[in-house]
């Protein structure tokens, strides 16, 4: 069970926030879904959350991002957040390791 599931079952308010967030990031709007997912991968990388970076990076590929687009997002991430964040983002290519 994911951390978000644990919070959602303990708090109605957090369940709603998490559901709203998932709906927003999971749909196309002014930004395509795959772009939002790449941004989430970058943010989870900056905050050193490799499981989230892996999840969002994989989801971005499934939503239509190319591997080249993922790599450019990681390059941009390194420019602004440094090598540790880049390494966290690269965890998306490691699977469950």
MIDREN-125781 format. One record per residue: x, y, z of N, C-alpha, C in turn. Coordinates in steps of 0.2 Angstrom, whole numbers, plus 5000, padded with zeros to 4 digits. Atoms other than C-alpha are relative to their C-alpha. Example, Ala and Ser with C-alpha at 12.3 -4.5 7.8 and 13.67 -1.06 7.14 Angstrom:
BEGIN
500449945000506249785039500450065000 499649944999506849955036499650055003 
//
This chain:
BEGIN
500449945000500050005000500450065000 499649945001500750174995499850055006 500149954995500950315008499450044999 500649965001499550415000499449965002 500650044998498350265003499950005007 500050004993498850265021499750065003 500349944998498450445023499350014998 500750005002496850435013499549965004 500450044996496150305024499950025007 500049974993496450405040499750075000 500249935000495850575034499650014994 500549985006494350625023500350064997 499749945003495150795020500649984996 499550015004496750725014499849954994 500250045005495850595004499750044994 500349955006494950734994500650034997 499549965003496550834992500449954995 499750055004497450674985499749984994 500450015006496050634974500050054995 500049945004495950804967500750014996 499350005003497850804964500149954995 499950055005497850644955499650014994 500549985006496350704944500450054996 499749955003497350854940500649984996 499350025003499050774936499849954995 500250055005498150634927499650014994 500449985006497250734914500450054996 499749955004497750844900499650065001 500349934999497351034902500450044996 499549955003498451184897500649964999 499450045001499851064899499849924999 500150075001499850884892500249965007 499950044995499750744905500849985001 499350024999501550684901500450065002 499649944998502250864904499950005007 500150004993501450864921500449955004 499750064997502150694925500750015000 499249995000503950744920500150065005 499949954995503750904931500049965007 500150034994503150794945500749955002 499450044999504650674942500650055002 499449964998505850824943499950035007 500149974993505050894959500149945005 499850054995505150724968500749985000 499350015000506950714962500350055005 499749944996507350884970499949985008 500150014993506550824986500249935003 499750074998507450654986499549955001 500550054999505950544984500149964993 499950045006506650414972499449964997 500650045002505050304972499550044996 500449965003504050454967500350024993 499749985007505250504953500049944995 500150065004505250324947499349994997 500750015002503350314947499850064995 500349955005503050484938500450004994 499750015007504450454925499849954996 500350055003503750294921499350014997 500649985002502050364920500050054994 499949955005502650504909500149964993 499950045006503350374896499349974998 500750035002501650284897499550054997 500549955002500750444894500250034993 499849975006501750484878500650035000 499449965000503350564883500549954997 499550045003504850494873500650005005 499450014995506450434882500450064999 499649945001507350584874499750065004 500349954996506050704882500149995008 499850024993506350614899500750025001 499349994999508250634897500150085000 499949935000508050824893499750035006 500349984994506950844908500549995006 499550014995508350764918500650045000 499549955001509650874910499850075003 500249944997508651024915500050005007 500050014993508450954932500750015003 499349994998510350944934500250075000 499849935001510551124928499850045006 500349964995509451194942500049975007 500050034993509551064956500649965001 499350044999511250974954500049934999 499950075001511850804952499649955005 500450054996511050724967499249994998 500650005003509350774960500049964993 500050045006509850704943500149935001 500050074998510350544951499449975003 500750034997508650524960499649994994 500550015006507750554943500249944996 499850065004508850424935499849935003 500250064997508150294947499449974996 500550035004506650284935500249954995 499750055004507750184924500249935003 499850054996508150064938499549955002 500650044998506449984940500050005008 500150004993506249924958500649995004 499450024997508049904962500250055006 
//
